[in-house]
């Protein structure tokens, strides 16, 4: 893995800098792992969301993941092109399409989830199980909106 770019000592102590570096390393590990199955991270996230939410409209999918509608259409097109998802008229609103994970999509998702888990284990290998759980809990608190 590439060395982190130089940062002054004071910067290296900032949680924001450390989180950014950890996130970059995590993204690199997960992206590399998912590439083994020919899937990009965003496609994996969308496929996972469809499996969890589906059948789901593309509009709801985009809102849920905070992905631009044009980008959602392109990603769903890619996933459909690989027979990982299907589109059908939404029974609640025939003007919309509902997206569902196909059997092939579920199989691919199971494989990519295992790969992603392995990458995350590599990312946190220096931590004990208790520290991993604590890190996850702390990061979850940090990303929650104020309220």
BALODO-98009 format. One record per atom (N, C-alpha, C): residue in one letter; x negated, y, z negated; residue number from 1. Coordinates in Angstrom, 2 decimals. Layout:
BEGIN
[atom 'A'; [X; Y; Z]; NUM];
...
# end
This chain:
BEGIN
[atom 'X'; [-0.85; -1.17; 0.00]; 1];
[atom 'X'; [0.00; 0.00; 0.00]; 1];
[atom 'X'; [-0.89; 1.24; 0.00]; 1];
[atom 'X'; [-0.44; 2.27; 0.71]; 2];
[atom 'X'; [-1.22; 3.50; 0.81]; 2];
[atom 'X'; [-1.33; 4.16; -0.56]; 2];
[atom 'X'; [-2.46; 4.86; -0.72]; 3];
[atom 'X'; [-2.66; 5.63; -1.94]; 3];
[atom 'X'; [-1.69; 6.79; -1.98]; 3];
[atom 'X'; [-1.29; 7.16; -3.20]; 4];
[atom 'X'; [-0.43; 8.33; -3.35]; 4];
[atom 'X'; [-1.22; 9.57; -2.97]; 4];
[atom 'X'; [-0.54; 10.57; -2.40]; 5];
[atom 'X'; [-1.25; 11.81; -2.08]; 5];
[atom 'X'; [-1.75; 12.47; -3.35]; 5];
[atom 'X'; [-2.81; 13.24; -3.20]; 6];
[atom 'X'; [-3.38; 13.94; -4.36]; 6];
[atom 'X'; [-2.35; 14.90; -4.94]; 6];
[atom 'X'; [-2.29; 14.92; -6.24]; 7];
[atom 'X'; [-1.49; 15.90; -6.94]; 7];
[atom 'X'; [-2.26; 16.31; -8.18]; 7];
[atom 'X'; [-2.23; 17.60; -8.53]; 8];
[atom 'X'; [-2.91; 18.05; -9.75]; 8];
[atom 'X'; [-2.37; 17.33; -10.97]; 8];
[atom 'X'; [-3.19; 17.24; -12.01]; 9];
[atom 'X'; [-2.84; 16.50; -13.22]; 9];
[atom 'X'; [-1.49; 16.95; -13.80]; 9];
[atom 'X'; [-1.26; 18.26; -13.83]; 10];
[atom 'X'; [0.01; 18.74; -14.38]; 10];
[atom 'X'; [1.19; 18.21; -13.57]; 10];
[atom 'X'; [1.07; 18.20; -12.27]; 11];
[atom 'X'; [2.14; 17.71; -11.40]; 11];
[atom 'X'; [2.37; 16.22; -11.63]; 11];
[atom 'X'; [1.29; 15.47; -11.79]; 12];
[atom 'X'; [1.40; 14.01; -11.99]; 12];
[atom 'X'; [2.12; 13.65; -13.28]; 12];
[atom 'X'; [2.30; 14.59; -14.18]; 13];
[atom 'X'; [3.00; 14.33; -15.44]; 13];
[atom 'X'; [4.49; 14.67; -15.37]; 13];
[atom 'X'; [4.92; 15.26; -14.28]; 14];
[atom 'X'; [6.32; 15.68; -14.16]; 14];
[atom 'X'; [7.21; 14.49; -13.80]; 14];
[atom 'X'; [8.31; 14.31; -14.53]; 15];
[atom 'X'; [9.23; 13.22; -14.20]; 15];
[atom 'X'; [9.69; 13.27; -12.74]; 15];
[atom 'X'; [9.93; 14.46; -12.22]; 16];
[atom 'X'; [10.39; 14.58; -10.84]; 16];
[atom 'X'; [9.36; 14.03; -9.85]; 16];
[atom 'X'; [8.08; 14.31; -10.09]; 17];
[atom 'X'; [7.03; 13.80; -9.20]; 17];
[atom 'X'; [6.92; 12.29; -9.33]; 17];
[atom 'X'; [6.93; 11.81; -10.57]; 18];
[atom 'X'; [6.83; 10.36; -10.81]; 18];
[atom 'X'; [8.03; 9.61; -10.21]; 18];
[atom 'X'; [9.23; 10.16; -10.37]; 19];
[atom 'X'; [10.41; 9.54; -9.78]; 19];
[atom 'X'; [10.31; 9.49; -8.26]; 19];
[atom 'X'; [9.82; 10.57; -7.68]; 20];
[atom 'X'; [9.66; 10.62; -6.23]; 20];
[atom 'X'; [8.68; 9.57; -5.73]; 20];
[atom 'X'; [7.56; 9.42; -6.43]; 21];
[atom 'X'; [6.56; 8.42; -6.05]; 21];
[atom 'X'; [7.11; 7.01; -6.22]; 21];
[atom 'X'; [7.82; 6.77; -7.35]; 22];
[atom 'X'; [8.40; 5.45; -7.58]; 22];
[atom 'X'; [9.46; 5.14; -6.52]; 22];
[atom 'X'; [10.27; 6.15; -6.19]; 23];
[atom 'X'; [11.29; 5.96; -5.16]; 23];
[atom 'X'; [10.65; 5.65; -3.81]; 23];
[atom 'X'; [9.60; 6.37; -3.47]; 24];
[atom 'X'; [8.93; 6.12; -2.19]; 24];
[atom 'X'; [8.38; 4.70; -2.14]; 24];
[atom 'X'; [7.78; 4.25; -3.23]; 25];
[atom 'X'; [7.25; 2.89; -3.27]; 25];
[atom 'X'; [8.39; 1.87; -3.17]; 25];
[atom 'X'; [9.46; 2.11; -3.90]; 26];
[atom 'X'; [10.61; 1.22; -3.84]; 26];
[atom 'X'; [11.21; 1.16; -2.45]; 26];
[atom 'X'; [11.36; 2.30; -1.80]; 27];
[atom 'X'; [11.90; 2.33; -0.44]; 27];
[atom 'X'; [11.01; 1.54; 0.50]; 27];
[atom 'X'; [9.70; 1.72; 0.37]; 28];
[atom 'X'; [8.77; 1.02; 1.24]; 28];
[atom 'X'; [8.88; -0.50; 1.04]; 28];
[atom 'X'; [8.93; -0.94; -0.20]; 29];
[atom 'X'; [9.03; -2.37; -0.48]; 29];
[atom 'X'; [10.34; -2.96; 0.04]; 29];
[atom 'X'; [11.44; -2.28; -0.22]; 30];
[atom 'X'; [12.75; -2.78; 0.20]; 30];
[atom 'X'; [12.87; -2.73; 1.73]; 30];
[atom 'X'; [12.42; -1.65; 2.35]; 31];
[atom 'X'; [12.49; -1.55; 3.80]; 31];
[atom 'X'; [11.70; -2.68; 4.46]; 31];
[atom 'X'; [10.54; -2.95; 3.94]; 32];
[atom 'X'; [9.71; -4.04; 4.49]; 32];
[atom 'X'; [10.42; -5.39; 4.32]; 32];
[atom 'X'; [11.02; -5.59; 3.16]; 33];
[atom 'X'; [11.71; -6.86; 2.90]; 33];
[atom 'X'; [12.92; -7.03; 3.82]; 33];
[atom 'X'; [13.71; -5.97; 3.97]; 34];
[atom 'X'; [14.90; -6.05; 4.82]; 34];
[atom 'X'; [14.54; -6.24; 6.29]; 34];
[atom 'X'; [13.40; -5.71; 6.67]; 35];
[atom 'X'; [12.95; -5.86; 8.06]; 35];
[atom 'X'; [12.76; -7.33; 8.43]; 35];
[atom 'X'; [12.49; -8.17; 7.43]; 36];
[atom 'X'; [12.36; -9.60; 7.70]; 36];
[atom 'X'; [13.65; -10.17; 8.27]; 36];
[atom 'X'; [14.77; -9.55; 7.94]; 37];
[atom 'X'; [16.08; -9.97; 8.45]; 37];
[atom 'X'; [16.58; -9.03; 9.56]; 37];
[atom 'X'; [15.71; -8.14; 10.01]; 38];
[atom 'X'; [16.09; -7.23; 11.08]; 38];
[atom 'X'; [17.11; -6.19; 10.69]; 38];
[atom 'X'; [17.12; -5.80; 9.42]; 39];
[atom 'X'; [18.10; -4.84; 8.94]; 39];
[atom 'X'; [17.40; -3.64; 8.32]; 39];
[atom 'X'; [17.89; -2.45; 8.63]; 40];
[atom 'X'; [17.37; -1.23; 8.01]; 40];
[atom 'X'; [18.13; -0.98; 6.71]; 40];
[atom 'X'; [17.53; -0.15; 5.84]; 41];
[atom 'X'; [18.12; 0.09; 4.52]; 41];
[atom 'X'; [19.53; 0.67; 4.60]; 41];
[atom 'X'; [19.75; 1.62; 5.48]; 42];
[atom 'X'; [21.07; 2.24; 5.58]; 42];
[atom 'X'; [22.09; 1.22; 6.07]; 42];
[atom 'X'; [21.69; 0.39; 7.03]; 43];
[atom 'X'; [22.59; -0.64; 7.53]; 43];
[atom 'X'; [22.92; -1.65; 6.41]; 43];
[atom 'X'; [21.92; -1.96; 5.60]; 44];
[atom 'X'; [22.15; -2.87; 4.47]; 44];
[atom 'X'; [23.13; -2.25; 3.48]; 44];
[atom 'X'; [22.96; -0.97; 3.18]; 45];
[atom 'X'; [23.86; -0.28; 2.25]; 45];
[atom 'X'; [25.29; -0.27; 2.78]; 45];
[atom 'X'; [25.43; 0.01; 4.08]; 46];
[atom 'X'; [26.78; 0.05; 4.67]; 46];
[atom 'X'; [27.39; -1.35; 4.67]; 46];
[atom 'X'; [26.63; -2.35; 5.06]; 47];
[atom 'X'; [27.14; -3.72; 5.06]; 47];
[atom 'X'; [27.56; -4.14; 3.65]; 47];
[atom 'X'; [26.76; -3.79; 2.67]; 48];
[atom 'X'; [27.07; -4.11; 1.27]; 48];
[atom 'X'; [28.34; -3.39; 0.82]; 48];
[atom 'X'; [28.47; -2.14; 1.19]; 49];
[atom 'X'; [29.67; -1.37; 0.81]; 49];
[atom 'X'; [30.92; -1.94; 1.48]; 49];
[atom 'X'; [30.81; -2.35; 2.73]; 50];
[atom 'X'; [31.96; -2.93; 3.42]; 50];
[atom 'X'; [32.37; -4.23; 2.72]; 50];
[atom 'X'; [31.38; -5.02; 2.32]; 51];
[atom 'X'; [31.68; -6.27; 1.62]; 51];
[atom 'X'; [32.38; -5.99; 0.30]; 51];
[atom 'X'; [31.98; -4.93; -0.38]; 52];
[atom 'X'; [32.56; -4.60; -1.68]; 52];
[atom 'X'; [33.91; -3.92; -1.55]; 52];
[atom 'X'; [34.06; -3.03; -0.58]; 53];
[atom 'X'; [35.26; -2.21; -0.46]; 53];
[atom 'X'; [36.28; -2.75; 0.55]; 53];
[atom 'X'; [35.81; -3.55; 1.48]; 54];
[atom 'X'; [36.58; -3.92; 2.67]; 54];
[atom 'X'; [37.84; -4.71; 2.38]; 54];
[atom 'X'; [38.75; -4.68; 3.34]; 55];
[atom 'X'; [38.68; -3.84; 4.54]; 55];
[atom 'X'; [38.75; -2.36; 4.16]; 55];
[atom 'X'; [37.93; -1.57; 4.86]; 56];
[atom 'X'; [37.80; -0.16; 4.53]; 56];
[atom 'X'; [37.73; 0.65; 5.83]; 56];
[atom 'X'; [38.31; 1.84; 5.80]; 57];
[atom 'X'; [38.23; 2.71; 6.97]; 57];
[atom 'X'; [36.82; 3.29; 7.07]; 57];
[atom 'X'; [36.44; 3.63; 8.28]; 58];
[atom 'X'; [35.12; 4.24; 8.48]; 58];
[atom 'X'; [35.03; 5.56; 7.73]; 58];
[atom 'X'; [36.13; 6.32; 7.70]; 59];
[atom 'X'; [36.14; 7.61; 7.00]; 59];
[atom 'X'; [35.89; 7.40; 5.50]; 59];
[atom 'X'; [36.59; 6.43; 4.90]; 60];
[atom 'X'; [36.39; 6.15; 3.47]; 60];
[atom 'X'; [34.98; 5.64; 3.21]; 60];
[atom 'X'; [34.47; 4.84; 4.11]; 61];
[atom 'X'; [33.11; 4.31; 3.98]; 61];
[atom 'X'; [32.10; 5.45; 3.97]; 61];
[atom 'X'; [32.25; 6.39; 4.92]; 62];
[atom 'X'; [31.36; 7.54; 4.98]; 62];
[atom 'X'; [31.43; 8.40; 3.73]; 62];
[atom 'X'; [32.66; 8.62; 3.24]; 63];
[atom 'X'; [32.82; 9.42; 2.01]; 63];
[atom 'X'; [32.18; 8.70; 0.82]; 63];
[atom 'X'; [32.41; 7.42; 0.73]; 64];
[atom 'X'; [31.89; 6.64; -0.41]; 64];
[atom 'X'; [30.37; 6.66; -0.46]; 64];
[atom 'X'; [29.74; 6.55; 0.70]; 65];
[atom 'X'; [28.28; 6.48; 0.77]; 65];
[atom 'X'; [27.63; 7.84; 1.03]; 65];
[atom 'X'; [28.49; 8.85; 1.23]; 66];
[atom 'X'; [28.00; 10.20; 1.57]; 66];
[atom 'X'; [27.13; 10.18; 2.83]; 66];
[atom 'X'; [27.66; 9.52; 3.85]; 67];
[atom 'X'; [27.00; 9.46; 5.15]; 67];
[atom 'X'; [27.89; 10.17; 6.15]; 67];
[atom 'X'; [27.29; 10.98; 7.00]; 68];
[atom 'X'; [28.01; 11.74; 8.02]; 68];
[atom 'X'; [28.87; 10.80; 8.87]; 68];
[atom 'X'; [30.10; 11.22; 9.20]; 69];
[atom 'X'; [30.99; 10.36; 10.00]; 69];
[atom 'X'; [30.36; 9.86; 11.32]; 69];
[atom 'X'; [29.61; 10.72; 12.01]; 70];
[atom 'X'; [28.97; 10.29; 13.26]; 70];
[atom 'X'; [27.98; 9.17; 13.00]; 70];
[atom 'X'; [27.25; 9.29; 11.89]; 71];
[atom 'X'; [26.26; 8.27; 11.56]; 71];
[atom 'X'; [26.93; 6.96; 11.15]; 71];
[atom 'X'; [28.05; 7.06; 10.43]; 72];
[atom 'X'; [28.79; 5.85; 10.04]; 72];
[atom 'X'; [29.26; 5.11; 11.29]; 72];
[atom 'X'; [29.79; 5.84; 12.25]; 73];
[atom 'X'; [30.25; 5.21; 13.49]; 73];
[atom 'X'; [29.10; 4.47; 14.16]; 73];
[atom 'X'; [27.94; 5.11; 14.26]; 74];
[atom 'X'; [26.79; 4.47; 14.90]; 74];
[atom 'X'; [26.34; 3.22; 14.13]; 74];
[atom 'X'; [26.31; 3.31; 12.81]; 75];
[atom 'X'; [25.88; 2.17; 12.00]; 75];
[atom 'X'; [26.87; 1.02; 12.13]; 75];
[atom 'X'; [28.17; 1.33; 12.04]; 76];
[atom 'X'; [29.18; 0.27; 12.18]; 76];
[atom 'X'; [29.11; -0.33; 13.58]; 76];
[atom 'X'; [28.87; 0.50; 14.58]; 77];
[atom 'X'; [28.69; -0.03; 15.94]; 77];
[atom 'X'; [27.53; -1.02; 15.99]; 77];
[atom 'X'; [26.42; -0.65; 15.36]; 78];
[atom 'X'; [25.25; -1.55; 15.31]; 78];
[atom 'X'; [25.61; -2.86; 14.62]; 78];
[atom 'X'; [26.27; -2.76; 13.48]; 79];
[atom 'X'; [26.63; -3.96; 12.72]; 79];
[atom 'X'; [27.63; -4.82; 13.49]; 79];
[atom 'X'; [28.57; -4.18; 14.17]; 80];
[atom 'X'; [29.53; -4.93; 14.98]; 80];
[atom 'X'; [28.83; -5.57; 16.18]; 80];
[atom 'X'; [27.85; -4.88; 16.73]; 81];
[atom 'X'; [27.09; -5.43; 17.86]; 81];
[atom 'X'; [26.33; -6.70; 17.49]; 81];
[atom 'X'; [26.02; -6.85; 16.21]; 82];
[atom 'X'; [25.35; -8.06; 15.73]; 82];
[atom 'X'; [26.35; -9.04; 15.12]; 82];
[atom 'X'; [27.64; -8.78; 15.31]; 83];
[atom 'X'; [28.72; -9.63; 14.78]; 83];
[atom 'X'; [28.69; -9.74; 13.26]; 83];
[atom 'X'; [28.23; -8.69; 12.59]; 84];
[atom 'X'; [28.17; -8.70; 11.13]; 84];
[atom 'X'; [29.44; -8.12; 10.51]; 84];
[atom 'X'; [30.17; -7.32; 11.29]; 85];
[atom 'X'; [31.44; -6.75; 10.83]; 85];
[atom 'X'; [32.45; -6.81; 11.97]; 85];
[atom 'X'; [33.72; -6.69; 11.58]; 86];
[atom 'X'; [34.78; -6.60; 12.58]; 86];
[atom 'X'; [35.60; -5.34; 12.29]; 86];
[atom 'X'; [36.19; -4.82; 13.35]; 87];
[atom 'X'; [37.11; -3.69; 13.23]; 87];
[atom 'X'; [38.49; -4.18; 13.67]; 87];
[atom 'X'; [39.50; -3.75; 12.94]; 88];
[atom 'X'; [40.88; -4.06; 13.32]; 88];
[atom 'X'; [41.75; -2.90; 12.88]; 88];
[atom 'X'; [42.89; -2.72; 13.53]; 89];
[atom 'X'; [43.78; -1.64; 13.08]; 89];
[atom 'X'; [44.12; -1.79; 11.60]; 89];
[atom 'X'; [44.08; -0.67; 10.89]; 90];
[atom 'X'; [44.37; -0.64; 9.46]; 90];
[atom 'X'; [45.88; -0.83; 9.29]; 90];
[atom 'X'; [46.31; -1.86; 8.57]; 91];
[atom 'X'; [47.75; -2.08; 8.38]; 91];
[atom 'X'; [48.45; -0.89; 7.72]; 91];
[atom 'X'; [47.74; -0.14; 6.88]; 92];
[atom 'X'; [48.35; 1.01; 6.20]; 92];
[atom 'X'; [48.48; 2.21; 7.13]; 92];
[atom 'X'; [47.63; 2.30; 8.14]; 93];
[atom 'X'; [47.65; 3.43; 9.08]; 93];
[atom 'X'; [47.08; 2.94; 10.40]; 93];
[atom 'X'; [47.94; 2.57; 11.33]; 94];
[atom 'X'; [47.53; 1.96; 12.59]; 94];
[atom 'X'; [46.65; 2.88; 13.45]; 94];
[atom 'X'; [46.57; 4.17; 13.10]; 95];
[atom 'X'; [45.71; 5.10; 13.85]; 95];
[atom 'X'; [44.24; 4.92; 13.46]; 95];
[atom 'X'; [44.00; 4.24; 12.34]; 96];
[atom 'X'; [42.64; 4.05; 11.84]; 96];
[atom 'X'; [42.21; 2.60; 12.00]; 96];
[atom 'X'; [40.90; 2.42; 12.04]; 97];
[atom 'X'; [40.35; 1.07; 12.04]; 97];
[atom 'X'; [39.92; 0.71; 10.63]; 97];
[atom 'X'; [40.13; -0.53; 10.25]; 98];
[atom 'X'; [39.60; -1.06; 9.00]; 98];
[atom 'X'; [38.42; -1.95; 9.35]; 98];
[atom 'X'; [37.34; -1.80; 8.62]; 99];
[atom 'X'; [36.13; -2.57; 8.87]; 99];
[atom 'X'; [36.01; -3.64; 7.80]; 99];
[atom 'X'; [35.69; -4.85; 8.24]; 100];
[atom 'X'; [35.56; -6.00; 7.34]; 100];
[atom 'X'; [34.27; -6.74; 7.67]; 100];
[atom 'X'; [33.66; -7.31; 6.66]; 101];
[atom 'X'; [32.46; -8.12; 6.87]; 101];
[atom 'X'; [32.86; -9.46; 7.47]; 101];
[atom 'X'; [32.13; -9.88; 8.49]; 102];
[atom 'X'; [32.37; -11.19; 9.10]; 102];
[atom 'X'; [31.66; -12.27; 8.30]; 102];
[atom 'X'; [31.91; -13.51; 8.66]; 103];
[atom 'X'; [31.21; -14.63; 8.00]; 103];
[atom 'X'; [29.71; -14.51; 8.21]; 103];
[atom 'X'; [29.30; -14.16; 9.43]; 104];
[atom 'X'; [27.88; -13.97; 9.71]; 104];
[atom 'X'; [27.31; -12.81; 8.89]; 104];
[atom 'X'; [28.12; -11.77; 8.71]; 105];
[atom 'X'; [27.69; -10.63; 7.89]; 105];
[atom 'X'; [27.50; -11.02; 6.44]; 105];
[atom 'X'; [28.38; -11.86; 5.93]; 106];
[atom 'X'; [28.23; -12.33; 4.53]; 106];
[atom 'X'; [26.97; -13.16; 4.36]; 106];
[atom 'X'; [26.69; -14.01; 5.35]; 107];
[atom 'X'; [25.46; -14.81; 5.27]; 107];
[atom 'X'; [24.22; -13.92; 5.33]; 107];
[atom 'X'; [24.22; -12.93; 6.23]; 108];
[atom 'X'; [23.08; -12.02; 6.34]; 108];
[atom 'X'; [22.93; -11.22; 5.05]; 108];
[atom 'X'; [24.05; -10.77; 4.50]; 109];
[atom 'X'; [24.03; -9.99; 3.27]; 109];
[atom 'X'; [23.45; -10.81; 2.11]; 109];
[atom 'X'; [23.80; -12.07; 2.01]; 110];
[atom 'X'; [23.24; -12.92; 0.96]; 110];
[atom 'X'; [21.72; -13.00; 1.09]; 110];
[atom 'X'; [21.24; -13.14; 2.32]; 111];
[atom 'X'; [19.79; -13.23; 2.54]; 111];
[atom 'X'; [19.12; -11.89; 2.23]; 111];
[atom 'X'; [19.71; -10.78; 2.67]; 112];
[atom 'X'; [19.08; -9.48; 2.44]; 112];
[atom 'X'; [19.13; -9.08; 0.97]; 112];
[atom 'X'; [20.18; -9.50; 0.27]; 113];
[atom 'X'; [20.24; -9.22; -1.16]; 113];
[atom 'X'; [19.10; -9.94; -1.89]; 113];
[atom 'X'; [18.84; -11.17; -1.52]; 114];
[atom 'X'; [17.72; -11.91; -2.13]; 114];
[atom 'X'; [16.39; -11.20; -1.83]; 114];
[atom 'X'; [16.21; -10.76; -0.59]; 115];
[atom 'X'; [14.98; -10.05; -0.22]; 115];
[atom 'X'; [14.85; -8.74; -0.98]; 115];
[atom 'X'; [15.94; -8.01; -1.10]; 116];
[atom 'X'; [15.95; -6.74; -1.83]; 116];
[atom 'X'; [15.65; -6.97; -3.31]; 116];
[atom 'X'; [16.24; -8.01; -3.88]; 117];
[atom 'X'; [15.96; -8.33; -5.28]; 117];
[atom 'X'; [14.49; -8.63; -5.48]; 117];
[atom 'X'; [13.91; -9.39; -4.56]; 118];
[atom 'X'; [12.48; -9.71; -4.66]; 118];
[atom 'X'; [11.63; -8.45; -4.58]; 118];
[atom 'X'; [11.99; -7.54; -3.69]; 119];
[atom 'X'; [11.24; -6.28; -3.56]; 119];
[atom 'X'; [11.35; -5.46; -4.83]; 119];
[atom 'X'; [12.53; -5.43; -5.43]; 120];
[atom 'X'; [12.71; -4.68; -6.68]; 120];
[atom 'X'; [11.96; -5.34; -7.84]; 120];
[atom 'X'; [11.88; -6.66; -7.81]; 121];
[atom 'X'; [11.07; -7.36; -8.82]; 121];
[atom 'X'; [9.60; -6.98; -8.67]; 121];
[atom 'X'; [9.14; -6.88; -7.42]; 122];
[atom 'X'; [7.75; -6.46; -7.18]; 122];
[atom 'X'; [7.54; -5.03; -7.69]; 122];
[atom 'X'; [8.50; -4.16; -7.42]; 123];
[atom 'X'; [8.40; -2.77; -7.85]; 123];
[atom 'X'; [8.26; -2.67; -9.37]; 123];
[atom 'X'; [8.99; -3.49; -10.09]; 124];
[atom 'X'; [9.02; -3.39; -11.55]; 124];
[atom 'X'; [8.21; -4.49; -12.25]; 124];
[atom 'X'; [7.34; -5.12; -11.51]; 125];
[atom 'X'; [6.57; -6.26; -12.06]; 125];
[atom 'X'; [5.75; -5.90; -13.29]; 125];
[atom 'X'; [5.33; -4.66; -13.42]; 126];
[atom 'X'; [4.50; -4.26; -14.57]; 126];
[atom 'X'; [5.33; -4.08; -15.84]; 126];
[atom 'X'; [6.64; -4.20; -15.74]; 127];
[atom 'X'; [7.53; -3.99; -16.88]; 127];
[atom 'X'; [8.07; -5.31; -17.42]; 127];
[atom 'X'; [8.35; -5.32; -18.71]; 128];
[atom 'X'; [9.04; -6.47; -19.29]; 128];
[atom 'X'; [10.50; -6.41; -18.86]; 128];
[atom 'X'; [11.23; -7.50; -19.10]; 129];
[atom 'X'; [12.65; -7.53; -18.79]; 129];
[atom 'X'; [13.38; -6.42; -19.54]; 129];
[atom 'X'; [13.07; -6.24; -20.81]; 130];
[atom 'X'; [13.71; -5.19; -21.61]; 130];
[atom 'X'; [13.39; -3.80; -21.04]; 130];
[atom 'X'; [12.16; -3.60; -20.61]; 131];
[atom 'X'; [11.78; -2.31; -20.02]; 131];
[atom 'X'; [12.50; -2.09; -18.69]; 131];
[atom 'X'; [12.65; -3.14; -17.90]; 132];
[atom 'X'; [13.39; -3.02; -16.63]; 132];
[atom 'X'; [14.83; -2.59; -16.91]; 132];
[atom 'X'; [15.45; -3.23; -17.89]; 133];
[atom 'X'; [16.83; -2.88; -18.23]; 133];
[atom 'X'; [16.92; -1.45; -18.74]; 133];
[atom 'X'; [15.94; -1.05; -19.55]; 134];
[atom 'X'; [15.91; 0.32; -20.08]; 134];
[atom 'X'; [15.70; 1.32; -18.94]; 134];
[atom 'X'; [14.79; 1.01; -18.03]; 135];
[atom 'X'; [14.54; 1.90; -16.89]; 135];
[atom 'X'; [15.81; 2.07; -16.07]; 135];
[atom 'X'; [16.49; 0.99; -15.79]; 136];
[atom 'X'; [17.73; 1.07; -15.01]; 136];
[atom 'X'; [18.77; 1.91; -15.74]; 136];
[atom 'X'; [18.89; 1.72; -17.03]; 137];
[atom 'X'; [19.86; 2.50; -17.81]; 137];
[atom 'X'; [19.49; 3.99; -17.80]; 137];
[atom 'X'; [18.22; 4.30; -17.97]; 138];
[atom 'X'; [17.78; 5.70; -17.98]; 138];
[atom 'X'; [17.97; 6.35; -16.61]; 138];
[atom 'X'; [17.60; 5.65; -15.55]; 139];
[atom 'X'; [17.77; 6.20; -14.21]; 139];
[atom 'X'; [19.25; 6.40; -13.89]; 139];
[atom 'X'; [20.08; 5.49; -14.34]; 140];
[atom 'X'; [21.53; 5.64; -14.13]; 140];
[atom 'X'; [22.03; 6.90; -14.80]; 140];
[atom 'X'; [21.56; 7.16; -16.01]; 141];
[atom 'X'; [21.96; 8.40; -16.71]; 141];
[atom 'X'; [21.49; 9.63; -15.96]; 141];
[atom 'X'; [20.27; 9.58; -15.41]; 142];
[atom 'X'; [19.73; 10.74; -14.70]; 142];
[atom 'X'; [20.51; 11.07; -13.43]; 142];
[atom 'X'; [21.06; 10.09; -12.77]; 143];
[atom 'X'; [21.74; 10.37; -11.49]; 143];
[atom 'X'; [23.22; 10.66; -11.65]; 143];
[atom 'X'; [23.74; 10.52; -12.88]; 144];
[atom 'X'; [25.15; 10.82; -13.12]; 144];
[atom 'X'; [25.35; 12.33; -13.07]; 144];
[atom 'X'; [26.39; 12.77; -12.41]; 145];
[atom 'X'; [26.65; 14.23; -12.39]; 145];
[atom 'X'; [26.97; 14.72; -13.79]; 145];
[atom 'X'; [26.62; 15.96; -14.02]; 146];
[atom 'X'; [26.92; 16.55; -15.33]; 146];
[atom 'X'; [28.42; 16.65; -15.50]; 146];
[atom 'X'; [28.85; 16.49; -16.72]; 147];
[atom 'X'; [30.29; 16.59; -16.92]; 147];
[atom 'X'; [30.71; 16.35; -18.28]; 147];
# end
